[in-house]
Amino acid sequence: MKIIKNSALSLVYVLLTCAFFFSCGNSLVTIPCSDVNSDTVWENRNDGVDYVLNCVVTVNARLTIEPGVVIECKANSGIIVENGGAIVAVGNDDDKIEFIGELDQQGVWKGIFIKSNNPLNQISHCIIKNGGSSSLDGISENKANIRVSNNAKLTITNSVISKSGKDGLRVDGIDASENNPLTTCANNTFSNNQNYPVSVPSSCATSFDGLSSIYENNGINKMHLRAGRMIGTHSWKKMNIPYLVEGIAMVGNSNNSGNLTIDPGVVVQFAGDAGLTTADYSTNSWLRIVGTSDERITLTGETLMPGAWKGVAFQSTHLNNEMAFVNIACGGSSSYTGATQKRANIHVGAWSAGSLTISETNVSNSSAWGIWINANSASITIPPSVTFNNNASGDVYDEP
C-alpha cells in the first residue's frame, strides 16, 4: 500500500497514521493538519484524486510530490513552504501533478506560498488552479495561485497556472526591491486568472521566456511589473501580451550598476505617471531599446492620451544607451527632477548627466516636449530617421 511516506517513519507509525487519519486501501488520504517537519513524500496512490487538503499546512522540511499526484484543496486550505523547507513537485508529460479546488472555479482555496530560498524549490509539469481565495498572511493584495516571497527561490516550468481568484503568480516586493527569486519561469500557461497572469517587481521580468509561454483569457492580460530596481543584467523579451509598468522601473542605483535590453517586438505600457530610467549617478548603468524594421518596440501609456506616463530617462553617459526602431508616445506627465518645464517622452539627463544614440524612432503625443536634453548633458545627434508628431511644447528642447 502506498501512502504519505516519510523517511523517518517506522512501520508502526505508518499503521497508526492509517488508523487515525484515513482508512487504508485506495480511499482518499486526508492530509494531516500538522507541520511537515521531516522529509516527506506524497505518493501517487490512485488514478484520480489522491489527497484531500482541508487546512493550511506548513512545510519545514523537504516535501516531494510524485508524478501523477492529484491534491483536492478545500476552501481556506493552502500550503506554506517556510525557510527551512522545500517543495519538489516535478511531474512529467504523461503524469502531471495537480493542485485543484474542490470546485472548478476561481478562488476556491488559498494557494501555495513559497518563503524558502532553498534551490531545490521546483514546480514542473504541474497544474495549479482554483487558488487565490484569500492570502496566506491576511494582506488582501497577496492573493494568487502561487505566491513567492521576495527572498525565496523557485523554478517554474511546463506548468498550467489558472483560475486564480486574483493573480496567477505573484512575487512579493516593494518598489525598491532588487531581488529576483525566480530562477526560471518557462514553457508555462497562465489562463483564466481573475486579475493579472503574473504580477512581479521589474527585477523578475528577465526570468520569463517570452513567446514560449502562453497567456490567455486573464482578467487583465498583461505582464504586471510593479516597478523596482534592476541590478546586474536584465532583458525584457517579446511576449504575446504587453508589459505594464507601475511606478518607476530603475536600471541600477547609485551604488550598483545594471543594464536592461528591451528586445525587438516588445510592447510596454505604463500606468499613470510611471516611467523607466537609468538610475541617477549610476555611471555604468545603461538602457538599450533597439527593435528592427519588422519588429519595432512600442513604449506608450496604458491610456492612449498625452501625459499618460512620465517617459524614459537616460541618466548615465554610457555608450550603450540607445533607442532605434521605437515608437514612443503619450509621455510627459511629470519630470524626473520635479521641474514642471522638463516634461518629455524622452529625457536625456535629469539629476545626473545623460547621453543617447537615437535613430529610426517616432516620438509622438507628448503632453510637453518630444525630447528634453538637460543642461548637464551634451547635445545629442538627431538624424532624419527620428520623426516627431503632435508633441504639445515642441519636438526637442536642448536646455542651455
Rosetta blueprint (number, residue, H / E / L):
1 M L
2 K L
3 I L
4 I L
5 K E
6 N E
7 S L
8 A L
9 L L
10 S L
11 L H
12 V H
13 Y H
14 V H
15 L H
16 L H
17 T H
18 C H
19 A H
20 F H
21 F H
22 F L
23 S L
24 C L
25 G L
26 N L
27 S L
28 L L
29 V E
30 T E
31 I L
32 P L
33 C L
34 S L
35 D L
36 V E
37 N L
38 S L
39 D L
40 T E
41 V E
42 W E
43 E L
44 N L
45 R L
46 N L
47 D L
48 G L
49 V L
50 D L
51 Y E
52 V E
53 L E
54 N L
55 C L
56 V E
57 V E
58 T E
59 V E
60 N L
61 A L
62 R E
63 L E
64 T E
65 I E
66 E L
67 P L
68 G L
69 V L
70 V E
71 I E
72 E E
73 C E
74 K L
75 A L
76 N L
77 S L
78 G E
79 I E
80 I E
81 V E
82 E L
83 N L
84 G L
85 G L
86 A E
87 I E
88 V E
89 A E
90 V E
91 G L
92 N L
93 D L
94 D L
95 D L
96 K L
97 I E
98 E E
99 F E
100 I E
101 G E
102 E L
103 L L
104 D L
105 Q L
106 Q L
107 G L
108 V L
109 W L
110 K L
111 G E
112 I E
113 F E
114 I E
115 K L
116 S L
117 N L
118 N L
119 P L
120 L L
121 N L
122 Q E
123 I E
124 S E
125 H L
126 C E
127 I E
128 I E
129 K E
130 N L
131 G L
132 G L
133 S L
134 S L
135 S L
136 L L
137 D L
138 G L
139 I L
140 S L
141 E L
142 N L
143 K L
144 A E
145 N E
146 I E
147 R E
148 V E
149 S L
150 N L
151 N L
152 A L
153 K L
154 L E
155 T E
156 I E
157 T E
158 N L
159 S L
160 V E
161 I E
162 S E
163 K L
164 S L
165 G L
166 K L
167 D E
168 G E
169 L E
170 R E
171 V E
172 D L
173 G L
174 I L
175 D L
176 A L
177 S L
178 E L
179 N L
180 N L
181 P L
182 L E
183 T E
184 T E
185 C E
186 A E
187 N L
188 N L
189 T E
190 F E
191 S E
192 N L
193 N L
194 Q L
195 N L
196 Y L
197 P L
198 V E
199 S E
200 V E
201 P L
202 S H
203 S H
204 C H
205 A H
206 T H
207 S H
208 F E
209 D L
210 G H
211 L H
212 S H
213 S L
214 I E
215 Y E
216 E E
217 N L
218 N L
219 G L
220 I L
221 N L
222 K L
223 M E
224 H E
225 L E
226 R L
227 A L
228 G E
229 R E
230 M E
231 I L
232 G E
233 T E
234 H E
235 S E
236 W E
237 K L
238 K L
239 M L
240 N L
241 I L
242 P L
243 Y E
244 L E
245 V E
246 E L
247 G L
248 I E
249 A E
250 M E
251 V E
252 G L
253 N L
254 S L
255 N L
256 N L
257 S L
258 G E
259 N E
260 L E
261 T E
262 I E
263 D L
264 P L
265 G L
266 V L
267 V E
268 V E
269 Q E
270 F E
271 A L
272 G L
273 D L
274 A L
275 G E
276 L E
277 T E
278 T E
279 A L
280 D L
281 Y L
282 S L
283 T L
284 N L
285 S L
286 W E
287 L E
288 R E
289 I E
290 V E
291 G L
292 T L
293 S L
294 D L
295 E L
296 R L
297 I E
298 T E
299 L E
300 T E
301 G E
302 E L
303 T L
304 L L
305 M L
306 P L
307 G L
308 A L
309 W L
310 K L
311 G E
312 V E
313 A E
314 F E
315 Q L
316 S L
317 T L
318 H L
319 L L
320 N L
321 N L
322 E E
323 M E
324 A E
325 F E
326 V E
327 N E
328 I E
329 A E
330 C L
331 G L
332 G L
333 S L
334 S L
335 S L
336 Y L
337 T L
338 G L
339 A L
340 T L
341 Q L
342 K L
343 R L
344 A E
345 N E
346 I E
347 H E
348 V E
349 G L
350 A L
351 W L
352 S L
353 A L
354 G L
355 S L
356 L L
357 T E
358 I E
359 S E
360 E E
361 T E
362 N E
363 V E
364 S E
365 N L
366 S L
367 S L
368 A L
369 W E
370 G E
371 I E
372 W E
373 I E
374 N L
375 A L
376 N L
377 S L
378 A L
379 S L
380 I L
381 T L
382 I L
383 P L
384 P L
385 S L
386 V L
387 T E
388 F E
389 N E
390 N L
391 N L
392 A L
393 S L
394 G E
395 D E
396 V E
397 Y E
398 D E
399 E L
400 P L
